[in-house]
Amino acid sequence: MNQKIKRFLFPKPNINHLLFLIFFVSSVVKQIIFKDIKGKDNLSIPIFKLYIYDIGDFLSFIPYLIIKKKSKSKIPDEEKEKRHKSAEDINYIYNDKIKTELKKNKKYIILNMFLITILDFIAQISTVTFYLIIGDQKFQVKLANWNITLIFNVISLFLFSRLILNIIFRRHHYFSLLVFIVCLIVIVILDIFQIKEEYGDNFKKPVIFLSIKIFTVILYSLEDVIAKVMFLNYYFTPYFLLLVKAIVQFFYLIIFSLPLIFTKIKLESGEKVIIFSMFKDIFKENIYILYYFIYLINSFFYNILNFIIIDKFSANHSGISRVFENIGIFIINVIAGSIEIDFKFGIRIIMYILLIIASFIFNEFLVINVCGLANGTQLFLDYKENYDFKLIDEINNGDDITTDENTH
C-alpha cells in the first residue's frame, strides 16, 4: 500500500522566528506614534527626528557592553592564558602574513562601514530635504507611501544579495518572489487609483515623493546586504554595528546641520525662520515628551531587530519584515477608517493573505511539496541527511552479518 504523499509540510518553528512578530509589533507602534507626530504643523520635526534616530541607535551600547562582559566572564583564566600563548606563537611564525591580512580586512571594514553609514544617512536626509523644499512636513501619500516601494525593496534585496553575497536561491525562493511581485503590482495599481482620486491632475508632488521613497528603499536594501557582509565576514554583532553606525552618523548629522543654523526656511505663510528656532514649539504640549521618548526607544528596537533578522537569517528576510510592516500599516488604516470598505478593500485583503503565504514559503515556515518547490529547503535537506545515515547504518549492519556468517 503506497503511503500518501504530504503536499503541505510545516517544519518545527524556531525561536528566532519570533523576531518577525516582535518587528511587526515595533513597526505598528512606530506608525501609530508617527501618525500623530505627522499631523503637527512644525517643519523642524523631520530634522529633530534625525537626532531621535541617532540617539536611539546609541542605546545599542547597553546590550553590546552586557554581551561583551558576559562573554569575557565565561572564559576561564587558563583558557585565556592558553589563547594568548597560542596567539603569540602564531604571530611569531606567521607575523607578516597575519599583518597583511589584518591590514586588508581593516580596509574592507572601513569601506563597508562608510558605505553602510553614508547610504543610511543619505536615505534619511532625502525625505527631510523634500519636506524642507516644499515647506510642509505634514505632506504624505497615504496608502501608496509604502506599497509601491515594497516592489523595489524586495527586488533590490534579491539582486544585491545575488551580486554581493553570491546567494544561491532555490525554486521556492523564486516562486515566493514571483508571488510578491504579482501581489504588490496589484496593490500598487489600486494605490495609483487612490492617488488619482485624492490629488486629481495635481499629482506632481506625490510622484516626486514616491520617487524619493523608491530611491531610499534601494539605498536601505544595499545597506542591509552590506550589513550581512559585516556579520558573515568580519564577525560584527548587530549591536556593535548599530553602535558604530550611530557614532559615525552623529558626525554626518553635525555636518548636515551646520548650514541650517545660518539658513532661513520659508514657510507656507511666507515667513522666513531658522529651522532650529522651531524646536521649542515641538514640546508645547507635554504629551509630546512622552511620544518622542517612546518613539526613541521604539526606534532602537526597530533598527536592532532589523539587523538581528539579517544576522540570524538573511538580508532578504529584511524585505519579508517590510511586508509584515505594510500589513500593519494597512490594519492601522482600517481601524482609523482611512480605507473605504469596497471591492478594492477585498482585493487588498486577498493580496495581503497571499503575501503572508509567500513569506511563509520563503522563510520555510511552510514547505510545499509540489513541482520541486520542496527541493533545497532545510526540511528536505535534513530528511535526505537522515535517510543517507539510515542507509549507511543498514549497509554496515549487513556487512557485519555477512562477516559473522563467514567465520562460522
C-alpha positions as CSV (number, residue, x, y, z in Angstrom):
1,M,0.0,0.0,0.0
2,N,1.5,3.4,-1.1
3,Q,2.0,6.0,1.7
4,K,0.1,9.2,1.0
5,I,2.5,12.0,0.0
6,K,2.1,15.1,2.1
7,R,1.9,18.3,-0.1
8,F,2.0,20.8,2.7
9,L,4.6,20.5,5.4
10,F,5.1,22.7,8.5
11,P,8.7,22.4,9.9
12,K,9.2,22.9,13.6
13,P,9.2,26.6,14.4
14,N,12.5,28.2,15.6
15,I,12.6,30.7,18.5
16,N,14.3,33.1,16.1
17,H,11.1,33.3,14.1
18,L,9.6,35.3,16.9
19,L,11.8,38.1,15.7
20,F,9.4,38.8,12.8
21,L,6.4,39.1,15.2
22,I,8.3,41.5,17.5
23,F,9.4,43.5,14.5
24,F,5.8,43.6,13.4
25,V,4.7,45.0,16.8
26,S,7.6,47.5,16.7
27,S,6.6,48.7,13.3
28,V,2.9,49.1,14.3
29,V,3.9,51.2,17.4
30,K,6.2,53.3,15.1
31,Q,3.4,54.0,12.7
32,I,0.8,54.8,15.4
33,I,3.2,57.4,17.0
34,F,4.3,58.7,13.6
35,K,0.7,59.2,12.6
36,D,0.2,61.7,15.5
37,I,3.6,63.4,15.1
38,K,3.0,63.8,11.3
39,G,-0.1,65.9,11.9
40,K,1.8,68.5,13.9
41,D,2.5,71.6,11.8
42,N,6.2,72.1,12.5
43,L,8.8,72.0,9.8
44,S,11.6,71.3,12.3
45,I,10.2,67.9,13.2
46,P,11.9,66.0,10.3
47,I,15.3,67.4,11.5
48,F,14.5,66.7,15.1
49,K,13.7,63.1,14.2
50,L,17.1,62.6,12.7
51,Y,18.5,63.3,16.2
52,I,16.0,60.9,17.7
53,Y,17.0,58.1,15.3
54,D,20.7,58.6,16.1
55,I,20.2,58.7,19.9
56,G,18.0,55.6,19.6
57,D,20.8,53.8,17.8
58,F,23.3,54.9,20.6
59,L,21.2,52.8,23.0
60,S,22.8,49.7,21.4
61,F,25.8,50.3,23.6
62,I,23.8,48.8,26.6
63,P,23.3,45.3,25.2
64,Y,26.8,45.5,23.5
65,L,28.5,46.0,26.8
66,I,26.4,43.4,28.6
67,I,27.2,40.7,26.0
68,K,30.9,41.7,25.9
69,K,31.1,41.4,29.7
70,K,29.3,38.1,29.8
71,S,31.4,36.6,27.0
72,K,34.6,37.6,28.9
73,S,33.5,36.2,32.2
74,K,32.7,32.8,30.6
75,I,36.3,32.2,29.5
76,P,38.4,30.6,32.3
77,D,41.7,32.2,33.2
78,E,43.6,29.1,32.0
79,E,41.8,29.3,28.6
80,K,42.7,33.0,28.3
81,E,46.3,32.3,29.0
82,K,46.3,29.4,26.5
83,R,44.7,31.6,23.8
84,H,47.2,34.4,24.5
85,K,50.2,32.0,24.2
86,S,48.7,30.4,21.0
87,A,48.3,33.9,19.5
88,E,51.9,34.7,20.3
89,D,53.1,31.5,18.7
90,I,51.1,32.3,15.6
91,N,52.3,35.8,15.4
92,Y,55.9,34.6,15.7
93,I,55.5,32.1,12.9
94,Y,53.1,33.9,10.5
95,N,53.7,37.5,11.6
96,D,54.0,39.1,8.2
97,K,51.1,37.1,6.7
98,I,48.8,38.0,9.6
99,K,49.7,41.7,9.4
100,T,48.9,41.8,5.7
101,E,45.6,40.0,6.2
102,L,44.6,42.3,9.1
103,K,45.5,45.3,7.1
104,K,43.5,44.1,4.2
105,N,40.5,43.3,6.4
106,K,40.8,46.7,8.1
107,K,40.5,48.4,4.7
108,Y,37.4,46.4,3.8
109,I,35.8,47.0,7.3
110,I,36.3,50.8,7.0
111,L,35.0,50.8,3.4
112,N,31.9,48.7,4.3
113,M,31.2,50.9,7.4
114,F,31.5,54.0,5.3
115,L,29.0,52.6,2.8
116,I,26.6,51.5,5.5
117,T,26.6,54.8,7.3
118,I,26.5,57.0,4.2
119,L,23.8,55.0,2.5
120,D,21.6,55.1,5.6
121,F,22.2,58.8,6.1
122,I,21.5,59.8,2.5
123,A,18.3,57.8,2.7
124,Q,17.3,59.6,5.9
125,I,18.0,63.2,4.7
126,S,16.4,62.6,1.3
127,T,12.8,62.8,2.6
128,V,13.9,65.5,5.1
129,T,15.3,67.6,2.3
130,F,12.0,67.1,0.4
131,Y,10.0,68.4,3.3
132,L,12.3,71.4,3.7
133,I,12.0,72.3,0.0
134,I,8.2,72.1,-0.2
135,G,7.8,73.7,3.3
136,D,5.3,71.2,4.6
137,Q,6.2,68.3,6.8
138,K,2.6,67.1,7.0
139,F,2.6,66.0,3.4
140,Q,2.3,62.3,2.7
141,V,1.0,59.9,0.2
142,K,-1.4,57.8,2.3
143,L,-1.7,54.2,1.0
144,A,1.0,54.3,-1.6
145,N,3.5,55.6,0.8
146,W,4.9,52.1,1.4
147,N,3.3,49.7,-1.1
148,I,4.9,50.9,-4.3
149,T,8.3,51.0,-2.6
150,L,8.0,47.3,-1.5
151,I,8.4,46.1,-5.0
152,F,11.8,47.8,-5.3
153,N,12.7,46.8,-1.8
154,V,12.2,43.1,-2.5
155,I,13.7,43.0,-6.0
156,S,16.8,45.1,-5.0
157,L,17.4,42.9,-2.0
158,F,17.4,39.8,-4.2
159,L,19.7,41.4,-6.8
160,F,22.2,42.8,-4.3
161,S,22.2,39.5,-2.4
162,R,23.0,37.7,-5.6
163,L,25.7,40.1,-6.8
164,I,27.4,40.9,-3.5
165,L,26.8,37.8,-1.3
166,N,26.6,35.2,-4.2
167,I,23.5,33.8,-2.6
168,I,22.1,30.8,-4.4
169,F,18.3,31.0,-4.5
170,R,16.2,27.8,-4.7
171,R,13.0,27.2,-6.6
172,H,10.8,28.1,-3.6
173,H,12.6,31.5,-3.3
174,Y,11.9,32.4,-6.9
175,F,8.3,31.2,-6.5
176,S,7.9,33.4,-3.4
177,L,9.5,36.4,-5.3
178,L,7.0,35.9,-8.2
179,V,4.1,35.9,-5.8
180,F,5.4,39.0,-4.0
181,I,5.8,41.0,-7.3
182,V,2.4,40.0,-8.7
183,C,0.6,40.8,-5.4
184,L,2.4,44.1,-5.0
185,I,1.8,45.2,-8.5
186,V,-2.0,44.6,-7.9
187,I,-1.8,46.6,-4.7
188,V,0.2,49.4,-6.4
189,I,-2.4,49.7,-9.2
190,L,-5.1,50.2,-6.5
191,D,-2.8,52.8,-4.9
192,I,-2.5,54.7,-8.2
193,F,-6.3,54.9,-8.4
194,Q,-6.3,56.1,-4.8
195,I,-3.8,58.8,-5.6
196,K,-5.8,59.9,-8.7
197,E,-8.9,60.2,-6.5
198,E,-7.1,62.2,-3.8
199,Y,-5.0,64.5,-6.0
200,G,-6.7,64.6,-9.4
201,D,-4.4,66.1,-12.0
202,N,-2.2,67.7,-9.3
203,F,-0.1,64.5,-8.8
204,K,3.3,66.0,-9.4
205,K,4.2,66.3,-5.7
206,P,3.1,62.7,-4.9
207,V,5.1,61.3,-7.8
208,I,8.3,63.2,-6.6
209,F,7.6,61.9,-3.1
210,L,7.2,58.3,-4.2
211,S,10.4,58.6,-6.4
212,I,12.3,59.7,-3.3
213,K,10.9,56.8,-1.3
214,I,11.9,54.3,-4.1
215,F,15.4,55.8,-4.1
216,T,15.6,55.5,-0.3
217,V,14.5,51.8,-0.1
218,I,17.1,50.9,-2.7
219,L,19.7,52.5,-0.5
220,Y,18.4,50.7,2.6
221,S,18.4,47.4,0.7
222,L,22.1,47.9,-0.3
223,E,22.8,48.8,3.3
224,D,21.2,45.6,4.6
225,V,23.2,43.4,2.2
226,I,26.5,45.1,3.2
227,A,25.5,44.6,6.9
228,K,25.2,40.9,6.2
229,V,28.8,41.0,4.8
230,M,29.9,42.5,8.1
231,F,28.1,39.8,10.1
232,L,29.5,37.0,7.9
233,N,33.0,38.0,7.1
234,Y,34.1,40.2,10.0
235,Y,32.0,38.8,12.8
236,F,30.4,42.1,13.8
237,T,27.4,41.7,16.1
238,P,24.2,43.7,15.3
239,Y,24.7,45.7,18.5
240,F,28.2,46.7,17.7
241,L,27.3,47.6,14.1
242,L,24.4,49.7,15.2
243,L,26.6,51.5,17.8
244,V,29.4,52.2,15.3
245,K,26.7,53.5,12.8
246,A,25.3,55.8,15.5
247,I,28.8,57.3,16.3
248,V,29.7,57.9,12.6
249,Q,26.3,59.3,11.7
250,F,26.5,61.7,14.6
251,F,29.3,63.5,12.8
252,Y,27.3,63.3,9.5
253,L,24.4,64.9,11.3
254,I,26.5,67.7,12.7
255,I,27.9,68.5,9.2
256,F,24.4,68.4,7.7
257,S,23.0,70.7,10.5
258,L,25.7,73.4,10.3
259,P,24.4,75.1,7.1
260,L,20.9,75.0,8.5
261,I,22.0,77.1,11.5
262,F,22.5,80.1,9.2
263,T,19.8,79.3,6.6
264,K,16.2,80.6,6.9
265,I,13.4,78.4,5.7
266,K,10.4,80.0,4.0
267,L,7.1,78.7,5.5
268,E,3.8,78.5,3.7
269,S,2.7,81.7,5.4
270,G,5.7,83.5,3.7
271,E,7.6,84.0,7.0
272,K,11.3,83.1,7.0
273,V,12.7,81.4,10.1
274,I,15.8,79.4,11.1
275,I,14.7,75.8,11.4
276,F,16.3,75.2,14.8
277,S,14.3,78.1,16.4
278,M,11.2,75.9,15.8
279,F,12.5,73.2,18.1
280,K,11.0,74.9,21.1
281,D,7.5,74.5,19.6
282,I,7.8,70.7,19.4
283,F,7.1,70.2,23.1
284,K,4.5,72.9,23.7
285,E,2.1,70.1,24.6
286,N,3.6,67.8,27.4
287,I,2.2,64.7,25.8
288,Y,4.8,65.0,23.0
289,I,7.6,64.5,25.5
290,L,6.1,61.0,26.1
291,Y,5.5,60.5,22.4
292,Y,9.1,61.2,21.4
293,F,10.5,59.2,24.3
294,I,8.5,56.1,23.2
295,Y,9.5,56.9,19.6
296,L,13.2,56.9,20.6
297,I,13.0,53.6,22.4
298,N,11.0,52.0,19.7
299,S,13.4,53.4,17.0
300,F,16.2,51.4,18.7
301,F,14.2,48.2,18.8
302,Y,13.0,48.7,15.2
303,N,16.6,49.1,13.9
304,I,18.3,46.5,16.0
305,L,15.6,43.9,15.2
306,N,16.2,44.6,11.5
307,F,19.9,43.9,12.0
308,I,19.3,40.8,14.1
309,I,16.9,39.4,11.5
310,I,19.6,39.9,8.8
311,D,22.2,38.3,11.1
312,K,20.1,35.3,12.1
313,F,18.5,34.7,8.6
314,S,19.5,36.8,5.6
315,A,19.3,40.3,4.1
316,N,16.3,39.1,2.0
317,H,14.4,38.4,5.2
318,S,14.5,42.2,5.8
319,G,12.2,42.5,2.8
320,I,9.8,40.0,4.4
321,S,9.8,42.1,7.6
322,R,8.7,45.1,5.5
323,V,5.8,43.1,4.1
324,F,4.6,42.5,7.6
325,E,5.2,46.2,8.4
326,N,2.9,47.1,5.4
327,I,0.2,44.8,6.6
328,G,0.5,46.5,10.0
329,I,0.0,49.9,8.3
330,F,-3.0,48.5,6.4
331,I,-4.6,47.3,9.7
332,I,-4.0,50.8,11.3
333,N,-5.6,52.5,8.3
334,V,-8.6,50.1,8.5
335,I,-9.1,50.8,12.2
336,A,-8.7,54.5,11.7
337,G,-11.3,54.4,9.0
338,S,-8.9,55.7,6.3
339,I,-9.8,52.9,3.9
340,E,-13.2,52.6,2.3
341,I,-14.8,49.1,2.6
342,D,-15.5,48.2,-1.1
343,F,-14.4,45.7,-3.7
344,K,-10.9,47.2,-3.7
345,F,-10.7,46.5,0.0
346,G,-11.5,42.9,-0.7
347,I,-8.8,42.6,-3.3
348,R,-6.2,44.1,-0.9
349,I,-7.2,41.6,1.8
350,I,-6.6,38.7,-0.7
351,M,-3.3,40.1,-1.8
352,Y,-2.1,40.5,1.7
353,I,-3.1,36.9,2.6
354,L,-1.1,35.7,-0.5
355,L,1.9,37.9,0.6
356,I,1.8,36.2,4.1
357,I,1.7,32.8,2.5
358,A,4.5,33.7,0.1
359,S,6.6,35.0,3.1
360,F,5.9,31.7,4.9
361,I,7.2,29.7,1.9
362,F,10.2,31.9,1.6
363,N,11.0,31.6,5.3
364,E,10.3,27.8,5.1
365,F,7.6,28.1,7.7
366,L,5.6,26.3,5.0
367,V,7.1,23.8,2.6
368,I,5.0,22.9,-0.5
369,N,5.9,19.5,-1.8
370,V,4.8,20.3,-5.4
371,C,6.7,20.9,-8.6
372,G,10.1,20.7,-6.8
373,L,9.4,23.6,-4.5
374,A,10.4,21.5,-1.5
375,N,13.9,20.7,-3.0
376,G,16.6,22.7,-1.4
377,T,14.6,23.6,1.7
378,Q,16.2,22.8,5.1
379,L,13.4,20.3,5.9
380,F,14.2,18.2,2.9
381,L,18.0,18.5,3.3
382,D,17.6,17.3,6.9
383,Y,15.4,14.5,5.7
384,K,17.9,13.5,3.0
385,E,20.7,13.5,5.5
386,N,18.8,11.3,8.0
387,Y,17.9,9.0,5.1
388,D,21.5,8.7,4.0
389,F,22.7,7.9,7.5
390,K,20.0,5.3,7.8
391,L,21.2,3.7,4.6
392,I,24.8,3.7,5.8
393,D,23.7,2.1,9.1
394,E,21.8,-0.6,7.2
395,I,24.7,-1.3,4.9
396,N,27.1,-1.5,7.8
397,N,24.8,-3.9,9.7
398,G,24.5,-6.0,6.6
399,D,28.3,-6.3,6.3
400,D,28.6,-7.3,10.0
401,I,26.1,-10.1,9.5
402,T,27.9,-11.4,6.4
403,T,31.2,-11.4,8.2
404,D,29.7,-13.4,11.1
405,E,28.3,-15.9,8.8
406,N,31.7,-16.5,7.0
407,T,33.5,-17.0,10.3
408,H,31.3,-19.9,11.4
